[in-house]
């Protein structure tokens, strides 16, 4: 004999699939990849990581890292130049105490060390960004970065120099390779 309880239970499970099949498991979403914040302590290692990924054929990962490096170095250089200008102006003020002048001179020396370091990193990242955009077929963005490299990097006729490699890529974009 079928009890009313069993009939109700059977009907309930037919109309409520969660009970008959078990509770659905929630799918865990993969966390988005964390972007590494570029700063002075990791800018060199981040550049090396991007270059290694680029050598292995990576495009999007290295591009993301290189754009972050480029933005960081550009902003850092701009900030350094702004502060440096003010420090150089105040260093000759007679109202500034000698110990303050000495502290400012130490900071100015540190800035003088950072400027070439960041310029080199910025030039290298701009070249790689231009290279990646060339390979992706985005000639407008490639031209922007490669032209900047030619404007900021010292001229060199050495085939493996950043200047010469940038010139070659830029001429390739214009279909003028080998012309000059």
N, C-alpha and C positions, 0 to 999 in steps of 0.2 A: 504494500500500500504506500502510495506517495503522500507524504504529508504536505500540507500547505506551505510549510516552511521551506521544503526542498524545491517546490515549484517557484516560490518567490525568489529563492536564491538562484535558481537556474535562469529565470527571466532577468533578474538583476544583472547577472554576469554577461548575458547575451547583449543587453543594451548598454552595458558599461564595460567597454573593452579594456580599460585600464586595470580593472580588477582581474579579468580573466588572463590577461597577458603579462601582468606585472606592471609596475609603474615605469614609465619611460625614463630613461636616464638622460640627464641633461648633458649635452655635448659641451665639453670645455673648449672654449675658444683659445687658440694659441695666442699668447701675448705678442703684441707687435714688437718687432725688433727695436731694442732701445738704441737710439742714436747716441753715440759717444759724444759728449761735450768736449770740444777741442779747447785746450788751454796750453800754457807754456810747458807743463810737465809731460804732455802726451802728444804734442804736435809732431815731433820727429818720428815717434813710433807709429803714429797714425799715417804719416806720409809713407813710411816704409811698408806698412800693411797694405795701403792702397796700391803701391807700386808692385808688390808681390802678387796681389789679386789681379792686377792688370796684365802681368806677365803670364798668368795662368789662363788668360782669356776672359776674365770677368769684365763686365761693363758697368752695370747699374750700381753694384756695391762700391767699386772704386770711385765712380762718379760722385756718389753721395758723400763719401768721405772727403774727396778732393774739393768739392764745393764748400764743405764745412771748413776745411783747412784754409781755402782761399778767403772765405768771408772772415774767418778769425784773424788771419794775418793782415788783411786789408784794414780791418777795424783796429787792430792792435797798433799798426804803423800810424794810422791816423791819430789815435789817442796819444801815442808817444810823441809825435811831432807837435801836437797841440801843447802838451805839457812842457816839452823841451823849449818851445818858444817862450813860454812864460818864465821858466827857470832861467833861461839865458838873459832875459830882460831884468829879472829881479837880482841876479847875482852881482850886478854893479851898483845896486842901490846902497848909498851910504848908511841908511837907517837899518839895514839888516845886520844882525850880530854875526861875528866871525864864525861861531860854531854852526849857525844856520847856513852860512855860505859854504862851509866845508861839507855839510850834509847834502846840500844841493849839488855840489861838485861831484860827490860820490854817485849820486843818482844820475847826473848827466853822463858820467862815464859808463854806467850800466846801460843807459839808453843808447849810447854810441855802440855798445856791443850788440844790443838787440836789433838795431836797425838793419845791419847787413844780414844777420841771421834770418830775420823775418822777410827781408826782400828776396833772399835766395829761395826760401820755402814758398813764398808767394809766386815767384817766377816759375818754379818747378811745378807747382800745382796748376798754374794757369796753362803751362805747356801740356800737361797730361789731360786737363779738361778739354783743351782745344783738340788734342789727339782723339779723345773719346768722341767728341761731337763730330769730328771728321769721319770717324768710322761709322757713326750712327747716321750719317748723311745730313746732319743739321749744320749746313755751311754757315748760316748767319751767326749762330752761337760760336762755332769754331773760329770764325774770323775775328770775333770780338776778343776772345782769349789769346789767340795766336798773335794778333796785332799788338795787344798789350805786351806780350813777351818781347816782341821785336822792339818796342818803344822803351822798355825798361831794362832789358838785359844788355850787357856790354856786347858790342859787335865782335864777332869772331868768324874766321874762315875755316876753322876746324870742323870737319864733317860731323863729329859727334857732339859738338857744342849745342846747347839749348837754343841759341840764336839761329844757327844753321838748320837745325831740325825743324824749328818753327817756321822758318822761311820756306823750307821745302814743302811742308804740309800746306802752308798758305798758298803757295804757287800751284800745288796739286788741286786745291779747291777751285782756283781760277783756270784750271787746265793749261797752266803755263809752265809746268815742270820742265826743267832742262833749258828754259829760255834764258834765264839770268840768275 
